[in-house]
Amino acid sequence: MTTIMVTTMIVLLLLGFPMMIPLVTAAAVGFYLMFNGFGQMDTLIQQMMAGIRPASLIAVPMFILAADIMTRGQSANRLIDMVMAFIGHIKGGLAVSTAASCTLFGAVSGSTQATVVAVGSPLRPKMLKAGYSDSFTLALIINSSDIAFLIPPSIGMIIYGVISGTSIAELFIAGIGPGILILLMFSVYCMSYSFIKDVPTEAKASWRERFTAVRQALWPLGFPVIIVGGIYGGIFSPTEAAAACVLYAVILEFVVFRSLKLPDIYAIAKSTGLITAVVFILVAVGNGFSWIISFAHIPQQILAAVGIQEAGPIGVMIAICVAFFVACMFVDPIVVILVLTPIFAPAVASTGLDPVLVGILITLQVAIGSATPPFGCDIFTAIAIFKRPYFDVIKGTPPFVFMLILAAALLIMFPQIALFLRDLAFAD
């Protein structure tokens, strides 16, 4: 049964079908084999609907909507200007500013694709003019944008939290440490690259210009305050924080900055609706697929066959990292989380691993895979936005992928990188 389901998925993927078709077809095939027909097909449909029933998922379209409003408005540019005013003049400052801007915008949007567009579009021309190679620039943008997977809010964390029953608030707080670690690693690499290539520095901003940049960025900086401060302070749940972000984004871009007008609402709502529809269809289909494989005890069979449950906590974490990393190189990250999380759930439970730590590791692997050839989703976002050939986009990615893998290794060896803030924020 397992072989038939996997073969069905692979064949349909190779034929070019959208990801939801191989998933639902494989689930239907498994259902037919398990129940000797489709007589109780309504059970599978109920499981699919149950996948999108959790109230926590309401946060997903809200964060997407808030990110869309900010991307079309002025928030991204104001954050970029603030970062540039303080570190743009140091060696490699423009590259470091790009990485820092991606991190900051990730902290207000939670979307890697939105970050590629919002930060990459204005900064890529500046980096090319300053003397950075296009391959380095593109690799920096797509890999720095993936920090948005770790810095709250993170749509990947919301999906994992719903599937695994893990606290989304704890996941959000735990992602901050690894996100900052990766930003520091990228910054060191950017400065080293700039020294080696002797890239000219930008003009140093005056303190008056810095003060102006900070003043203009104060409003956009309210987003992480709402999300992290609201959740940490017990004011909001993650879903309520998402709703507050939408309201804040509307007030900011329509009233305070006046960068958007009422006619823009239609385009924003349409874009958000399309993205949300795709995400929720994948979640529903993925939940049906996960129910089939769990009902058939396929995860236990797979784990027993490869001996992961006997490998201990370290072995399980390494296996999770490898499986999610490889899978996200070929398949949409949300689908990978939906399919693989239930498979590894028995091993996580039997070894006593902290589900929050596992969630951060999974989110990090999703981030790595999303920017890794051959089919990382952010690669194709960059191709579409910057109109560059595939091989130009991926040429500079190896050093960044190495740093991300190193971050994953450090997280396995030193779990407190992720858990310190979680334990501090949610101490009894």
VMD Tcl script that draws the C-alpha trace (Angstrom):
set ca {
  {0.00 0.00 0.00}
  {2.78 2.43 0.93}
  {4.62 1.71 -2.31}
  {1.50 2.26 -4.40}
  {0.69 5.57 -2.71}
  {4.24 6.90 -3.08}
  {4.44 5.74 -6.70}
  {1.13 7.46 -7.47}
  {2.41 10.74 -6.03}
  {5.73 10.59 -7.88}
  {4.15 9.74 -11.25}
  {1.62 12.58 -11.00}
  {4.30 15.04 -9.91}
  {6.49 14.07 -12.87}
  {3.51 14.58 -15.16}
  {3.33 18.17 -13.95}
  {0.13 18.13 -11.90}
  {-0.27 20.76 -9.11}
  {0.77 19.40 -5.71}
  {-2.79 19.04 -4.40}
  {-3.67 16.54 -7.18}
  {-0.93 13.96 -6.34}
  {-1.75 14.32 -2.63}
  {-5.50 13.79 -2.92}
  {-5.08 11.04 -5.52}
  {-2.59 9.16 -3.35}
  {-4.93 9.55 -0.37}
  {-7.87 8.24 -2.43}
  {-5.82 5.27 -3.64}
  {-4.80 4.48 -0.07}
  {-8.41 4.81 1.08}
  {-9.58 2.43 -1.66}
  {-6.96 -0.18 -0.78}
  {-7.61 0.08 2.95}
  {-11.43 -0.06 2.82}
  {-11.82 -2.12 -0.37}
  {-13.70 0.60 -2.21}
  {-15.05 4.12 -1.93}
  {-18.19 3.24 0.02}
  {-17.11 5.34 3.02}
  {-15.45 8.14 1.08}
  {-17.27 10.72 3.18}
  {-14.89 9.79 6.01}
  {-11.91 11.01 4.00}
  {-13.76 14.20 3.07}
  {-14.57 14.80 6.75}
  {-10.89 14.43 7.60}
  {-9.97 16.93 4.90}
  {-12.48 19.43 6.25}
  {-11.21 18.82 9.78}
  {-7.77 19.93 8.58}
  {-8.95 23.50 8.00}
  {-11.28 23.68 10.99}
  {-8.78 24.70 13.75}
  {-9.29 28.32 14.77}
  {-5.52 28.87 14.76}
  {-5.52 28.73 10.97}
  {-7.45 32.00 10.85}
  {-4.10 33.66 11.52}
  {-2.77 32.52 8.13}
  {-4.97 34.66 5.82}
  {-4.68 37.57 8.25}
  {-0.87 37.57 8.18}
  {-0.97 37.17 4.38}
  {-3.34 40.14 4.14}
  {-1.19 42.29 6.42}
  {1.93 41.38 4.41}
  {0.19 42.25 1.14}
  {-0.88 45.66 2.44}
  {2.63 46.45 3.70}
  {4.31 45.24 0.50}
  {2.20 47.60 -1.59}
  {2.66 50.46 0.88}
  {5.65 52.25 2.40}
  {6.50 50.05 5.40}
  {9.24 48.06 3.64}
  {11.05 51.13 2.28}
  {10.97 52.87 5.65}
  {12.52 49.84 7.37}
  {15.19 49.60 4.67}
  {16.05 53.29 5.00}
  {16.45 52.97 8.77}
  {18.81 49.99 8.50}
  {20.85 51.68 5.76}
  {21.22 54.86 7.80}
  {23.04 53.00 10.58}
  {25.14 50.32 8.86}
  {25.19 51.26 5.18}
  {28.61 52.93 5.50}
  {30.57 49.98 6.97}
  {32.45 47.52 4.76}
  {29.76 45.26 3.36}
  {27.17 47.51 4.94}
  {24.81 47.45 1.95}
  {24.79 43.65 1.90}
  {24.37 43.49 5.68}
  {21.56 46.03 5.38}
  {19.84 43.78 2.84}
  {20.02 40.80 5.20}
  {18.86 42.89 8.16}
  {16.03 44.43 6.14}
  {14.84 40.96 5.11}
  {14.86 39.92 8.76}
  {12.96 43.03 9.85}
  {10.39 42.72 7.09}
  {10.03 39.02 7.86}
  {9.18 40.08 11.39}
  {6.27 42.13 10.11}
  {5.06 39.88 7.27}
  {5.89 36.22 7.95}
  {6.13 35.58 4.21}
  {9.35 34.75 2.35}
  {7.89 35.61 -1.06}
  {6.63 38.99 0.19}
  {10.08 39.67 1.64}
  {11.83 38.83 -1.67}
  {9.58 41.33 -3.44}
  {9.51 44.08 -0.82}
  {13.22 44.11 0.03}
  {14.79 42.64 -3.08}
  {13.15 45.00 -5.57}
  {14.62 48.26 -4.17}
  {17.95 46.90 -2.86}
  {19.10 44.68 -5.73}
  {19.75 47.64 -8.09}
  {21.66 49.42 -5.31}
  {23.84 46.36 -4.66}
  {24.60 45.90 -8.35}
  {25.52 49.59 -8.66}
  {27.78 49.30 -5.60}
  {29.79 46.50 -7.24}
  {28.29 43.29 -5.85}
  {27.90 40.45 -8.34}
  {24.37 39.56 -9.38}
  {24.77 35.94 -8.26}
  {25.82 37.03 -4.75}
  {23.03 39.62 -4.61}
  {20.29 37.20 -5.66}
  {21.52 34.47 -3.30}
  {21.67 36.93 -0.40}
  {18.12 38.16 -1.04}
  {16.44 34.76 -1.33}
  {18.33 33.21 1.59}
  {17.92 36.23 3.89}
  {14.23 36.27 3.03}
  {13.98 32.76 4.41}
  {14.75 34.12 7.87}
  {11.08 35.16 7.70}
  {10.26 31.48 8.25}
  {11.89 31.72 11.69}
  {11.17 35.26 12.89}
  {7.55 35.53 14.05}
  {5.02 35.59 12.54}
  {5.73 32.44 10.52}
  {3.08 30.72 8.44}
  {5.17 27.53 8.49}
  {5.12 27.55 12.30}
  {1.35 28.02 12.32}
  {0.87 24.99 10.04}
  {3.26 22.88 12.13}
  {1.58 23.98 15.36}
  {-1.87 23.00 14.05}
  {-0.69 19.63 12.74}
  {1.35 18.66 15.81}
  {-0.76 20.34 18.50}
  {2.21 22.47 19.59}
  {1.74 25.94 21.06}
  {2.06 28.48 18.23}
  {2.91 31.22 20.72}
  {5.86 29.18 22.03}
  {7.02 28.44 18.48}
  {6.94 32.15 17.62}
  {9.11 33.10 20.60}
  {11.50 30.17 20.05}
  {12.17 31.20 16.45}
  {13.72 34.54 17.39}
  {17.08 33.15 18.61}
  {17.85 31.02 15.52}
  {16.70 33.86 13.25}
  {19.15 36.30 14.87}
  {21.92 33.67 14.74}
  {21.46 33.24 10.99}
  {21.42 37.02 10.47}
  {24.75 37.30 12.31}
  {26.28 34.49 10.23}
  {25.09 36.11 6.99}
  {26.45 39.50 8.14}
  {29.92 38.10 8.83}
  {29.95 36.46 5.40}
  {28.79 39.68 3.71}
  {31.55 41.72 5.34}
  {34.16 39.09 4.46}
  {32.95 39.00 0.85}
  {33.13 42.79 0.63}
  {36.71 42.89 1.95}
  {37.82 40.15 -0.46}
  {36.11 41.77 -3.47}
  {36.99 45.30 -2.26}
  {33.45 46.54 -2.69}
  {33.19 50.33 -2.10}
  {31.28 51.53 0.95}
  {28.26 53.81 1.01}
  {28.38 57.39 2.27}
  {27.95 57.66 6.03}
  {24.61 59.07 7.11}
  {24.57 62.02 9.49}
  {22.92 61.72 12.88}
  {20.15 63.99 11.64}
  {19.50 61.56 8.75}
  {19.57 58.63 11.16}
  {17.11 60.31 13.49}
  {14.80 61.04 10.56}
  {15.04 57.42 9.34}
  {14.25 56.07 12.81}
  {11.32 58.46 13.20}
  {9.88 57.38 9.85}
  {10.35 53.69 10.70}
  {8.74 53.86 14.14}
  {5.29 53.07 12.76}
  {6.36 49.92 10.85}
  {8.36 48.77 13.88}
  {5.07 48.55 15.70}
  {4.33 45.25 13.95}
  {6.88 43.10 15.84}
  {5.86 44.92 19.03}
  {2.25 43.87 18.45}
  {3.16 40.29 17.58}
  {5.94 39.46 20.03}
  {5.04 41.93 22.77}
  {1.34 41.14 22.57}
  {1.85 37.38 22.75}
  {4.65 37.57 25.34}
  {2.60 39.95 27.48}
  {-0.45 37.72 27.35}
  {-2.48 40.42 25.61}
  {-3.05 38.51 22.37}
  {-3.23 34.95 21.18}
  {-1.37 34.42 17.86}
  {-4.70 34.63 15.99}
  {-5.67 37.85 17.75}
  {-2.19 39.26 17.04}
  {-2.76 38.52 13.33}
  {-6.07 40.40 13.39}
  {-4.42 43.33 15.18}
  {-1.69 43.38 12.52}
  {-4.26 43.66 9.73}
  {-5.97 46.58 11.47}
  {-2.61 48.22 12.14}
  {-1.53 47.77 8.51}
  {-4.77 49.31 7.23}
  {-4.45 52.31 9.56}
  {-0.78 52.73 8.68}
  {-0.93 52.53 4.90}
  {-4.38 54.02 4.27}
  {-4.56 56.70 6.97}
  {-1.11 57.58 8.32}
  {1.11 57.16 5.23}
  {-1.73 57.52 2.70}
  {0.26 55.30 0.35}
  {-2.83 53.27 -0.62}
  {-6.34 54.26 -1.62}
  {-9.71 52.53 -1.44}
  {-9.52 51.14 -5.02}
  {-6.36 49.23 -3.98}
  {-8.42 47.12 -1.57}
  {-9.82 45.02 -4.41}
  {-6.39 44.01 -5.74}
  {-5.09 43.33 -2.23}
  {-8.13 41.24 -1.28}
  {-7.94 39.28 -4.54}
  {-4.23 38.51 -4.06}
  {-4.76 37.48 -0.44}
  {-7.76 35.34 -1.36}
  {-5.86 33.45 -4.05}
  {-2.87 32.72 -1.81}
  {-5.13 31.74 1.09}
  {-7.15 29.41 -1.13}
  {-3.99 27.60 -2.24}
  {-2.74 27.27 1.34}
  {-6.06 25.99 2.71}
  {-6.54 23.50 -0.13}
  {-3.08 22.12 0.57}
  {-3.80 21.96 4.31}
  {-7.11 20.14 3.74}
  {-5.68 17.65 1.27}
  {-2.57 17.17 3.38}
  {-4.66 16.41 6.46}
  {-6.61 13.77 4.54}
  {-3.36 12.23 3.35}
  {-1.90 12.32 6.87}
  {-5.02 10.62 8.26}
  {-4.72 7.80 5.72}
  {-1.05 7.10 6.46}
  {-1.62 7.36 10.23}
  {-4.66 5.05 10.11}
  {-2.62 2.50 8.16}
  {0.30 2.80 10.66}
  {2.63 3.73 7.81}
  {4.77 6.11 9.94}
  {5.55 3.33 12.39}
  {6.42 0.99 9.53}
  {8.75 3.52 7.92}
  {10.48 4.42 11.19}
  {10.88 0.76 12.13}
  {12.32 -0.05 8.70}
  {15.07 2.56 8.97}
  {15.58 2.15 12.73}
  {15.13 5.82 13.62}
  {13.28 5.20 16.89}
  {16.30 3.34 18.23}
  {18.67 6.13 17.22}
  {17.99 8.35 20.24}
  {17.09 12.06 20.33}
  {20.14 13.24 18.34}
  {19.58 10.64 15.65}
  {15.90 11.53 15.35}
  {16.70 15.24 15.01}
  {19.32 14.54 12.32}
  {16.86 12.30 10.45}
  {14.18 15.02 10.64}
  {16.60 17.63 9.32}
  {17.71 15.48 6.40}
  {14.18 14.41 5.45}
  {12.68 17.91 5.55}
  {15.68 19.51 3.84}
  {15.64 17.09 0.92}
  {11.85 17.14 0.59}
  {11.68 20.96 0.48}
  {14.17 20.98 -2.38}
  {11.46 19.40 -4.53}
  {8.03 20.06 -2.94}
  {6.14 23.03 -1.52}
  {7.15 23.64 2.14}
  {3.56 23.55 3.46}
  {2.99 20.17 1.84}
  {6.22 18.83 3.32}
  {5.20 19.94 6.82}
  {1.76 18.37 6.38}
  {3.06 15.03 5.11}
  {6.27 14.46 7.08}
  {5.28 15.81 10.50}
  {2.85 12.91 11.23}
  {5.44 10.41 9.99}
  {8.03 11.55 12.53}
  {5.52 12.16 15.33}
  {5.90 8.66 16.89}
  {9.70 8.98 17.01}
  {9.49 12.49 18.52}
  {7.10 11.23 21.21}
  {9.08 8.06 22.01}
  {12.39 9.91 22.40}
  {10.89 12.68 24.53}
  {12.01 15.52 22.28}
  {10.59 18.97 22.95}
  {8.01 19.53 20.17}
  {8.88 23.24 20.11}
  {12.54 22.43 19.39}
  {11.46 19.97 16.71}
  {9.20 22.64 15.20}
  {12.06 25.13 15.00}
  {14.32 22.51 13.38}
  {11.61 21.69 10.87}
  {11.00 25.37 10.14}
  {14.73 25.91 9.61}
  {14.95 22.97 7.19}
  {11.94 24.33 5.33}
  {13.76 27.67 5.06}
  {16.90 25.97 3.72}
  {15.02 23.82 1.23}
  {12.98 26.78 -0.02}
  {16.16 28.45 -1.32}
  {17.98 25.30 -2.45}
  {18.07 23.87 -6.00}
  {16.54 22.26 -7.89}
  {12.99 23.41 -7.02}
  {13.18 25.65 -3.94}
  {10.10 27.90 -4.13}
  {11.98 31.14 -3.41}
  {14.29 30.48 -6.35}
  {11.35 30.67 -8.73}
  {9.99 33.73 -6.93}
  {13.32 35.46 -7.61}
  {13.30 34.30 -11.25}
  {9.83 35.78 -11.72}
  {10.54 39.06 -9.91}
  {14.03 39.82 -11.20}
  {13.72 38.23 -14.67}
  {17.00 36.33 -14.34}
  {17.89 32.84 -15.65}
  {17.65 29.89 -13.28}
  {21.41 29.25 -13.10}
  {22.17 32.92 -12.39}
  {19.83 32.78 -9.40}
  {21.27 29.59 -7.89}
  {24.95 30.26 -8.64}
  {25.67 32.04 -5.37}
  {23.56 29.89 -3.04}
  {26.12 27.24 -1.79}
  {27.79 29.44 0.91}
  {24.40 30.45 2.31}
  {23.11 26.88 2.31}
  {26.28 25.82 4.16}
  {25.69 28.51 6.81}
  {22.07 27.44 7.23}
  {23.11 23.80 7.64}
  {25.70 24.93 10.20}
  {22.93 26.80 12.05}
  {20.87 23.60 12.13}
  {23.85 21.68 13.54}
  {24.35 24.32 16.24}
  {20.66 24.13 17.09}
  {20.90 20.36 17.56}
  {24.01 20.68 19.73}
  {22.77 23.72 21.67}
  {18.95 23.60 21.86}
  {18.88 26.62 24.18}
  {19.52 28.82 21.15}
  {15.82 28.31 20.48}
  {14.49 27.34 23.89}
  {16.06 30.06 26.05}
  {13.55 32.78 25.12}
  {10.70 30.27 25.15}
  {11.58 29.15 28.67}
  {12.00 32.76 29.76}
  {8.70 33.89 28.26}
  {6.61 30.92 29.39}
  {8.24 30.13 32.73}
  {5.70 28.96 35.32}
}
mol new
graphics top color blue
foreach p $ca { graphics top sphere $p radius 0.5 }
foreach p [lrange $ca 0 end-1] q [lrange $ca 1 end] { graphics top cylinder $p $q radius 0.2 }
display resetview
